[in-house]
């Protein structure tokens, strides 16, 4: 999307919440790789999807600074709960702070550790899963969580187009691109799910468990 077209889109959707704007700015000022944050447009999309599904239980893989977790949680019914997993223990103070500021402390559980291990320790099943962790591990996440997704539940996978690198020859040490390709190719042939890719930002895949 061109800069002008993106500007037009952002001008014609609901404005960013003040607290999310503050979190977005803090992330860009203080955290490495700030482009990893979901941000205004994708945050609104995640929030809208959550409102549409009304999930009782959400799992997020890859908390980062907490922006997407907050957006997803805003769409849950009052009885809903979100589990979010972050591998980098140096990051977790920021999402903890803003989850508390948003009044969602009792509705979001933040886990720290390797998602593949943490998933097995969570007893809940999920209506919605958002995958945005290590790209080289996407297929591992998918296989780890699939049986915990309720029938008719949804899995969202971010960065599926990976800046167009999926169309190029993959270097032998480019584990992230290879991980995205392995995931995309696997789910393309997985008859247990319906799937579609939205070409927004870096590509968002939506899968529905049949």
DOFILO-948722 format. One record per residue (C-alpha): residue in one letter; chain; z negated, y negated, x negated. Coordinates in Angstrom, 1 decimal, decimal comma, padded with zeros to 4 digits, always signed. Layout:
BEGIN
{node "A"; "A"; {Z; Y; X}};
...
This chain:
BEGIN
{node "X"; "A"; {+000,0; +000,0; +000,0}};
{node "X"; "A"; {+001,0; -003,4; -001,4}};
{node "X"; "A"; {-001,7; -006,0; -002,0}};
{node "X"; "A"; {-000,4; -008,2; +000,8}};
{node "X"; "A"; {-000,3; -005,3; +003,3}};
{node "X"; "A"; {-003,8; -004,2; +002,4}};
{node "X"; "A"; {-005,0; -007,8; +002,8}};
{node "X"; "A"; {-003,4; -007,9; +006,3}};
{node "X"; "A"; {-005,1; -004,6; +007,3}};
{node "X"; "A"; {-008,5; -005,8; +006,1}};
{node "X"; "A"; {-008,1; -009,1; +008,0}};
{node "X"; "A"; {-007,4; -007,2; +011,2}};
{node "X"; "A"; {-010,3; -004,7; +011,2}};
{node "X"; "A"; {-014,0; -005,3; +011,8}};
{node "X"; "A"; {-015,6; -007,1; +008,9}};
{node "X"; "A"; {-017,7; -005,3; +006,3}};
{node "X"; "A"; {-021,4; -005,1; +007,2}};
{node "X"; "A"; {-023,5; -007,5; +005,1}};
{node "X"; "A"; {-025,6; -004,8; +003,5}};
{node "X"; "A"; {-022,5; -002,7; +002,7}};
{node "X"; "A"; {-020,9; -005,8; +001,2}};
{node "X"; "A"; {-024,0; -006,3; -000,9}};
{node "X"; "A"; {-023,8; -002,6; -002,0}};
{node "X"; "A"; {-020,1; -002,9; -002,8}};
{node "X"; "A"; {-020,6; -005,9; -004,9}};
{node "X"; "A"; {-023,6; -004,4; -006,7}};
{node "X"; "A"; {-021,6; -001,3; -007,5}};
{node "X"; "A"; {-018,7; -003,3; -009,0}};
{node "X"; "A"; {-021,1; -005,4; -011,1}};
{node "X"; "A"; {-023,4; -002,7; -012,4}};
{node "X"; "A"; {-021,9; +000,8; -012,2}};
{node "X"; "A"; {-019,2; +002,5; -014,2}};
{node "X"; "A"; {-015,9; +003,3; -012,4}};
{node "X"; "A"; {-016,6; +001,2; -009,3}};
{node "X"; "A"; {-013,2; +002,1; -007,8}};
{node "X"; "A"; {-014,9; +005,4; -006,8}};
{node "X"; "A"; {-016,7; +003,6; -004,0}};
{node "X"; "A"; {-015,2; +004,2; -000,5}};
{node "X"; "A"; {-015,2; +000,5; +000,2}};
{node "X"; "A"; {-014,4; -001,5; +003,3}};
{node "X"; "A"; {-011,3; +000,2; +004,7}};
{node "X"; "A"; {-012,2; +003,8; +004,0}};
{node "X"; "A"; {-015,8; +003,2; +005,0}};
{node "X"; "A"; {-014,7; +002,0; +008,4}};
{node "X"; "A"; {-012,4; +005,0; +008,8}};
{node "X"; "A"; {-015,2; +007,4; +007,9}};
{node "X"; "A"; {-017,5; +005,6; +010,3}};
{node "X"; "A"; {-014,9; +005,9; +013,1}};
{node "X"; "A"; {-014,3; +009,6; +012,4}};
{node "X"; "A"; {-018,0; +010,2; +012,6}};
{node "X"; "A"; {-018,2; +008,3; +015,9}};
{node "X"; "A"; {-015,3; +010,4; +017,2}};
{node "X"; "A"; {-016,8; +013,8; +016,2}};
{node "X"; "A"; {-020,5; +012,8; +016,9}};
{node "X"; "A"; {-021,7; +015,4; +014,4}};
{node "X"; "A"; {-025,3; +016,6; +014,5}};
{node "X"; "A"; {-025,2; +017,6; +010,9}};
{node "X"; "A"; {-023,1; +016,1; +008,1}};
{node "X"; "A"; {-022,8; +017,2; +004,4}};
{node "X"; "A"; {-021,5; +014,8; +001,8}};
{node "X"; "A"; {-020,6; +016,1; -001,7}};
{node "X"; "A"; {-020,6; +013,1; -004,1}};
{node "X"; "A"; {-023,0; +010,4; -003,0}};
{node "X"; "A"; {-022,1; +007,9; -005,8}};
{node "X"; "A"; {-023,9; +004,7; -004,7}};
{node "X"; "A"; {-024,3; +005,7; -001,1}};
{node "X"; "A"; {-021,6; +003,6; +000,7}};
{node "X"; "A"; {-019,8; +006,5; +002,4}};
{node "X"; "A"; {-023,1; +008,3; +003,3}};
{node "X"; "A"; {-024,2; +005,2; +005,1}};
{node "X"; "A"; {-020,9; +004,8; +006,9}};
{node "X"; "A"; {-020,9; +008,4; +008,0}};
{node "X"; "A"; {-024,5; +008,3; +009,2}};
{node "X"; "A"; {-023,8; +005,2; +011,3}};
{node "X"; "A"; {-021,5; +007,4; +013,5}};
{node "X"; "A"; {-024,0; +010,2; +014,0}};
{node "X"; "A"; {-025,9; +010,6; +017,3}};
{node "X"; "A"; {-029,6; +009,6; +017,2}};
{node "X"; "A"; {-030,5; +013,3; +016,6}};
{node "X"; "A"; {-028,0; +013,6; +013,7}};
{node "X"; "A"; {-028,9; +014,2; +010,1}};
{node "X"; "A"; {-026,8; +013,9; +006,9}};
{node "X"; "A"; {-027,3; +015,7; +003,6}};
{node "X"; "A"; {-025,7; +014,1; +000,6}};
{node "X"; "A"; {-025,5; +015,6; -002,9}};
{node "X"; "A"; {-025,2; +013,6; -006,2}};
{node "X"; "A"; {-024,8; +015,3; -009,6}};
{node "X"; "A"; {-025,6; +012,2; -011,7}};
{node "X"; "A"; {-029,4; +011,6; -011,6}};
{node "X"; "A"; {-028,9; +008,2; -013,2}};
{node "X"; "A"; {-027,2; +006,9; -010,1}};
{node "X"; "A"; {-029,6; +008,0; -007,4}};
{node "X"; "A"; {-031,9; +004,9; -007,4}};
{node "X"; "A"; {-029,1; +002,8; -005,8}};
{node "X"; "A"; {-028,3; +005,0; -002,8}};
{node "X"; "A"; {-032,0; +005,6; -002,2}};
{node "X"; "A"; {-032,6; +001,8; -002,1}};
{node "X"; "A"; {-029,7; +001,1; +000,3}};
{node "X"; "A"; {-030,3; +004,1; +002,5}};
{node "X"; "A"; {-033,8; +002,7; +003,0}};
{node "X"; "A"; {-032,5; -000,9; +003,5}};
{node "X"; "A"; {-030,1; +000,4; +006,2}};
{node "X"; "A"; {-033,0; +002,0; +008,1}};
{node "X"; "A"; {-031,6; +005,5; +007,5}};
{node "X"; "A"; {-034,2; +007,0; +005,3}};
{node "X"; "A"; {-035,4; +009,5; +007,9}};
{node "X"; "A"; {-031,8; +010,6; +008,7}};
{node "X"; "A"; {-030,3; +011,1; +005,3}};
{node "X"; "A"; {-031,5; +013,6; +002,7}};
{node "X"; "A"; {-030,4; +012,9; -000,8}};
{node "X"; "A"; {-030,1; +016,0; -003,1}};
{node "X"; "A"; {-029,7; +015,7; -006,9}};
{node "X"; "A"; {-027,9; +018,5; -008,7}};
{node "X"; "A"; {-024,8; +020,7; -008,9}};
{node "X"; "A"; {-023,3; +020,8; -005,4}};
{node "X"; "A"; {-022,4; +024,4; -005,7}};
{node "X"; "A"; {-026,0; +025,3; -006,2}};
{node "X"; "A"; {-027,5; +022,8; -003,7}};
{node "X"; "A"; {-025,2; +023,9; -000,9}};
{node "X"; "A"; {-026,6; +027,4; -001,0}};
{node "X"; "A"; {-030,1; +026,1; -000,7}};
{node "X"; "A"; {-029,4; +024,1; +002,5}};
{node "X"; "A"; {-030,1; +026,1; +005,7}};
{node "X"; "A"; {-028,2; +023,8; +008,1}};
{node "X"; "A"; {-024,7; +024,4; +009,3}};
{node "X"; "A"; {-022,3; +021,4; +009,6}};
{node "X"; "A"; {-020,0; +019,7; +012,0}};
{node "X"; "A"; {-018,6; +017,5; +009,4}};
{node "X"; "A"; {-018,2; +017,8; +005,6}};
{node "X"; "A"; {-017,0; +015,0; +003,3}};
{node "X"; "A"; {-015,9; +016,2; -000,2}};
{node "X"; "A"; {-015,8; +013,4; -002,8}};
{node "X"; "A"; {-017,3; +015,0; -005,9}};
{node "X"; "A"; {-015,8; +016,4; -009,1}};
{node "X"; "A"; {-012,1; +016,9; -008,5}};
{node "X"; "A"; {-012,0; +019,9; -010,8}};
{node "X"; "A"; {-014,5; +021,6; -008,5}};
{node "X"; "A"; {-013,0; +021,0; -005,1}};
{node "X"; "A"; {-012,0; +024,6; -004,4}};
{node "X"; "A"; {-015,5; +025,7; -005,4}};
{node "X"; "A"; {-017,0; +023,2; -003,0}};
{node "X"; "A"; {-014,6; +024,4; -000,2}};
{node "X"; "A"; {-015,4; +028,1; -000,7}};
{node "X"; "A"; {-019,2; +027,4; -001,0}};
{node "X"; "A"; {-019,4; +025,4; +002,2}};
{node "X"; "A"; {-016,8; +027,0; +004,4}};
{node "X"; "A"; {-019,1; +029,6; +006,0}};
{node "X"; "A"; {-021,6; +026,8; +006,8}};
{node "X"; "A"; {-019,0; +024,8; +008,8}};
{node "X"; "A"; {-019,3; +025,4; +012,5}};
{node "X"; "A"; {-016,2; +026,6; +014,4}};
{node "X"; "A"; {-014,3; +023,5; +015,4}};
{node "X"; "A"; {-016,0; +021,5; +012,6}};
{node "X"; "A"; {-014,2; +019,2; +010,2}};
{node "X"; "A"; {-013,9; +019,0; +006,4}};
{node "X"; "A"; {-012,6; +015,7; +004,9}};
{node "X"; "A"; {-011,4; +015,8; +001,3}};
{node "X"; "A"; {-010,9; +012,5; -000,6}};
{node "X"; "A"; {-008,5; +011,6; -003,4}};
{node "X"; "A"; {-006,0; +014,3; -002,4}};
{node "X"; "A"; {-003,0; +012,4; -003,7}};
{node "X"; "A"; {-004,8; +011,5; -007,0}};
{node "X"; "A"; {-002,8; +008,4; -007,8}};
{node "X"; "A"; {+000,5; +010,4; -007,6}};
{node "X"; "A"; {-000,5; +012,6; -010,5}};
{node "X"; "A"; {+000,0; +015,7; -008,2}};
{node "X"; "A"; {+003,8; +015,1; -008,4}};
{node "X"; "A"; {+003,9; +015,1; -012,2}};
{node "X"; "A"; {+003,6; +017,7; -014,9}};
{node "X"; "A"; {-000,1; +018,4; -015,5}};
{node "X"; "A"; {-001,4; +018,2; -019,0}};
{node "X"; "A"; {-003,3; +021,2; -020,2}};
{node "X"; "A"; {-006,6; +019,3; -020,4}};
{node "X"; "A"; {-006,2; +017,4; -017,1}};
{node "X"; "A"; {-008,8; +019,4; -015,2}};
{node "X"; "A"; {-009,1; +016,9; -012,4}};
{node "X"; "A"; {-005,5; +016,9; -011,4}};
{node "X"; "A"; {-005,3; +020,7; -011,7}};
{node "X"; "A"; {-008,4; +021,0; -009,5}};
{node "X"; "A"; {-006,8; +018,8; -006,8}};
{node "X"; "A"; {-003,6; +020,8; -007,0}};
{node "X"; "A"; {-005,4; +024,1; -006,8}};
{node "X"; "A"; {-007,3; +022,9; -003,7}};
{node "X"; "A"; {-004,2; +021,5; -002,0}};
{node "X"; "A"; {-002,2; +024,7; -002,6}};
{node "X"; "A"; {-005,0; +026,9; -001,4}};
{node "X"; "A"; {-005,7; +025,1; +001,9}};
{node "X"; "A"; {-002,0; +024,7; +002,6}};
{node "X"; "A"; {-001,9; +028,5; +003,0}};
{node "X"; "A"; {-005,4; +028,9; +004,6}};
{node "X"; "A"; {-004,8; +030,0; +008,2}};
{node "X"; "A"; {-008,5; +029,5; +009,0}};
{node "X"; "A"; {-007,9; +025,7; +009,2}};
{node "X"; "A"; {-005,6; +023,1; +010,6}};
{node "X"; "A"; {-004,9; +020,3; +008,1}};
{node "X"; "A"; {-003,3; +016,9; +007,8}};
{node "X"; "A"; {-003,2; +014,3; +005,0}};
{node "X"; "A"; {-003,6; +010,6; +005,7}};
{node "X"; "A"; {-001,9; +008,6; +003,0}};
{node "X"; "A"; {-004,6; +005,9; +002,9}};
{node "X"; "A"; {-006,0; +004,7; -000,4}};
{node "X"; "A"; {-005,8; +007,8; -002,6}};
{node "X"; "A"; {-005,2; +010,3; +000,2}};
{node "X"; "A"; {-007,6; +011,7; +002,7}};
{node "X"; "A"; {-007,2; +015,3; +003,9}};
{node "X"; "A"; {-008,6; +016,3; +007,3}};
{node "X"; "A"; {-009,2; +020,0; +008,0}};
{node "X"; "A"; {-010,4; +021,5; +011,2}};
{node "X"; "A"; {-012,0; +025,0; +011,2}};
{node "X"; "A"; {-010,3; +027,1; +013,8}};
